[in-house]
Amino acid sequence: MKNDIRFLVTNTCNYHCYFCHNEGMEKKMNYKELNVEDYVLLFSIYSEMEEWNGVTLSGGEPLIYKNIDELVKRLYEAGAEITIVTNGSLLKQHLPILKYIGRINVSIHTLDNLMYEKITGRTHTLNIVKENLELVRKLYPKLHIRLNITPCKDNNWNLDAFKQLIEYSRKIQASIKLTELFPNTDPSTVTIEELIKQLEILGYTEIVTDDRTRLFKSQNHYIYLTQCTCSKAIQTKSPITYCRENHDLYINHDGTVPLCRLGKENLNIIQELEGKNIEMLKKKIELAKLRVSSDICYKYLLSTYQKYNENLGGNNGFRNKKSNNRFVSKNLIRKNS
């Protein structure tokens, strides 16, 4: 599977989902904001280097970005296969650009109005999102729509709630992607194993793919199961290698390139963009693809899982090959970096 270049085009969002990754939202802008020309140039460089034209636009909420319509059109004209990750509340305001987009991933974690308000921090928006999606499907019958869902016990996830989401996704002819909560030691996590059992009850069967996600199908309806890259990497023999091979290249709205989604290390590419220094941009992209060192990776993973350690009686979320305890040593990560 090829990895997209992922533009986090804004650090603001009109929702406040408590379990959101908050991609690109934690730090204030320290430099100039990237413009449309910058994004198109970065796409052109990356697609040439990787021989891959996948672009994902997210944020924050990408449809808040003031130049989103122009950016989508320009990327499309440059040959990009575009995915937008959105909460769906602003889709009606940007309908014309959907003809340039291959897929929209819409975060919609429940169909219960009160629970939706609790999750998003916004009132009276679920019906707006549903109306938007139904309008999009009517106007664009061939557009790929995918519902992004993070199942959480705190959100009253159960088999009936799952059925409702499946029925709605069928209605608008959308696939579903279920992403396990990160870190998966959070007591609210609905694990991949639990989801597989629910899918079996609902009549879905697994289809073998070479993708890092797991695919299930029933009557031409598709459901994908996936984990955060960190959760998946820590289960492998070589976490650093897995991360490097299975992670999109992230570009923040302020021209920084994060080297780890859990940490603060990043590269700055503003100078190279302003000077159109293509060779140095390529070198920095290659460096960014290497991600962080094994020591830094271990530090952030351990720190993240340790937040839940006390509540879970010392179970820190790492898996050891030699036992059933969930633990991995620092030496293991160093050995396989």
N, C-alpha and C positions, 0 to 999 in steps of 0.2 A: 504494500500500500504506500502510495506517495503522500507526503505531508504538505499541507497548504501553507502559504504565507498568510498570517492572520493579523489584520490591521485593527487595533483597538482605537477607533477613530474619535472617541470622546471618553472623558472620565466622569460623565454625569449620567444619571438615570432617573426616570420618573417613578420608579418602583424602589422598594427597600426590602427585598427578599432576604430573610435572615440567614439563609444557607447559601447565598450566592457566592461565587468565587470572587466577585468584585474585580474582575479583570480590568486593569488600567485605572482603577478608581481610588487607590489608597493614597497616592502622593499628589501633591499639587504640581501644576505645570511650572517647571523651572526654566524652560527654554521656549522658543517660538513653537507654535503649533504647526504640525505638518500641513501642507496644502495639497490640493489635488495633484499638481505636477509631481510632488514628492512621492506620493503613493503610486502613481503610474510608473515613475522611474524605478522605484523599488520592485514593483511587480515585474517589470521588464527584465531587470537584472536577475531576480530570483528564478523566473520562469526559464531564462536562458541557462542558468547554472544547473537547475534541477530537471530541466526538460519536463516541466509540469506547470499547468496553468490554473491550479486551484487557488482561489482566494476566499477567505472568510472574513466578513466584516462584522465586528462586534464592538463592545465598549465596556462599561456603560451600555446605554441604549443607543445603537448606531443611528436610528432614525431621528435622533435629536441633532446629530451633526449637521451644521448649517449647509454644508455643500454635498450632502449625501446623494442627491439626485444627479448632480454633475459627475461625482466620483464614480458612481455605478455605471453611468453611460460611458465614461472615458475608459474604465477598466474593461468593460465589455468590448469596446472598439479596439482595445489593445490585445484582445484574445483571451480574456480571463473567463473562467467558469466560476461564477460568483455564488457564494452562500451567504445569507444574512442571518445572524442570530439575534432575535428580537423578542420582546414581550408581546408584540402584536397590537398594542393599544394605539399605535400611530400609523398603522398600515393604510388606512383609508386616505391619509394625506399624501401618500406616495405611490398610489396605484400605477401611474404610467411607467415607473422604472422597473416594475416587476417583469416586464417583457425582456429585460436584460439579465434576469436572475435565474439561475438553475434550480436553486432550492432556498426556501425559507425555513429556518428552525425556530419554532415558536415555543417559548417556555410557558407551559400551562399545566401546573402540578395537581390541580383538582378542579372538579366541576361543581363543587359546593361553594356557593356565594360567600358565606361567612368565613369559611376556611381560606378561600382565595384572598379575601380582605386581610385576614390575619397574616398570611404568607407575604403578601406584596406591600402591605401598609397603605393600600389605596382602596377607596370605597367606590362601588358602582362601576367597576371596570370590566368584570368578567363578561358581562353581556355585550359590552362594546367589542371586546376581543373576539368573541364568538361571531358577532355580526360581521366584523372585519374579515374573519377567515372564510365565512360563508360567501361573502361578496367576492373575495379573491378567487375562491374556487369557481364561482360562476363566470368571472371575467377571464380567468386563466385556467382552463380545464386541464392543461398539460403540465402546469407548474408543480414541481415536487414540494409538497408541504410535509414537514416532519414536526411532531409534537415532542419537545424536550421535557422530560419529566424526571424529577428527583423524588423517588418514593421515600417518605419519612413516617415513622410511627407517630411522631408528634402531629402530623397532618392527617391523622386518622386513616392512614393507608390500610386498605383491606381488599378482599377479593371483589366485593361489590363496587367499591370505588374504582378498582382496576377495570371491571367490566364496563362501567359508565364511560371511562376514558376511551376504551377500545371502540365502543359503539359510536361515540362522537367522532373519533378519528376515521372510522369507516364512512360515516355520513359525509365528511368533507374530503374523503379519499386521501387520507394522510397516513404516513407511517408513524411509528412511535420509537423514540429512543429513551430508554430508562438508564439513568446514570446513578450508580451507587453513591451514597453520601460520602464525602471525604472530610476527615478520616473515617474509615469504616468501623472504628472503635467507638464512635458516638453511639450512645444507647438508642438513639432514634433511627439508626440505620436499618433499612430493609435490605438484607444481603442479596447478592447475586444468586446464591443457592435458594433462598426463599422465593425469589422472583421466578426462578426456573420451575419450581414446584407449582407456583400459581399458573404459569403458562401451560404446564402439562395438564392441569385441571381444566383450563380453558380451551384445550384442544390444539395447542400449538406444538409443532415439532421443530427441532433444531436442524438448520441447514449448515453443512460444513463449508466454511469459507477460508480464505487466506488473510482475512481482515483480523485486526486485533479485537474487534467487537464480536459478540456472539449473535447470530441471526436466527430468528424463529419465524415460522410462517404458518398461517391458517387461512385457507380459502383466499389466496392472493392478497392477504394482509400481512405486513411485515413489522416485526418488533425487534429492535436491537437492544442488547444489554451491554453496558460498558462501565468501566471504572475510570476514575482519575488516573492519569499516567503514573503518578507517584504510588498509588495503591497497587496498580498492576506491576510496576517495576520491582517493588520490594518483595514480590512473590517469586521473582526470577533468580537465576544463579548470578546474573550480572546486571544489577539495577542501573548502573550508570550507562552501560551499553544499551539497555532497553530504552532508557530515557532519550538518548541521543538518536536512536533509530525510529522512535515512534512519537515524536513531538513536533507540532507545527512550529514555524518560526514566528514569534510574536514581535510586533512592532507597536510601541505605545504612541499615542497621539502627540507626544512631545519630543519624539525622535530618539527615545531610549529603547534599547533592546534588552528585555529581561533575560537573564541567564538561568533563572530558577523561579518557578511560580511561587515557591514558598519563601524565597529570600529577597534581598534588596540589591544584589549585584546586577549590574547592567552595563551595556556599552552605549555610548552616545554617538549618533551618526549625523548630527545636525551639520557640523562643519563640512563633512563629505558631501552631503546633499546640497548645501549652499554653493559649494565649489564644483559640483557635478564631477567629483572625483570617483569615477567608476571603479577603478582598480582597488582603491582603498575600501570602497563600499563592499566589493566582493570579498576582500580579506576579512572585513569585520563580520560579514554574514557567515563566512566559513568558521570564524572563531565562535560566533554565537551558536552555531549548530552543534558545537562540542559541549555545550551546556557548562555546568560547573564542575569543580573537582570533586572527587569522592569524599574528601573531608567535609566540604561545605554541604554536599548532599546529605551526608549522615547527620550533620548538625541540625539541619532544618527538619528532616524526617523525624529524628528523635524528639526534637522540640515539639513538633506538631502532635505526635502520638502521646507524648508525656502529659499533655494537657488533660488527657482523659485517664491517665494512669491511676491516679488516686481513686477515682470513682469505680475503676474496674479491678481493684484488688491487685495491682501490679502488672496486669495484662497490658502491654504497651503497643500491641498491634503489629509487631514484626514477627515474621515466621522463620523458624529454624528448621533446616532439613533433618537434623538429628533427633528432633522430638516433636511432639504435638503442640508445644508451647509456642506462642506467637512472639518470636524474638529473633533478631539477626544481629550478629556482632559487628563492631566497627571494622574488624579485620576482614570480614567477608566482603564488605563494600570496597575496602581498599584493594583487596586481592583481585577483584573483578572490574576495576575501573579502567 
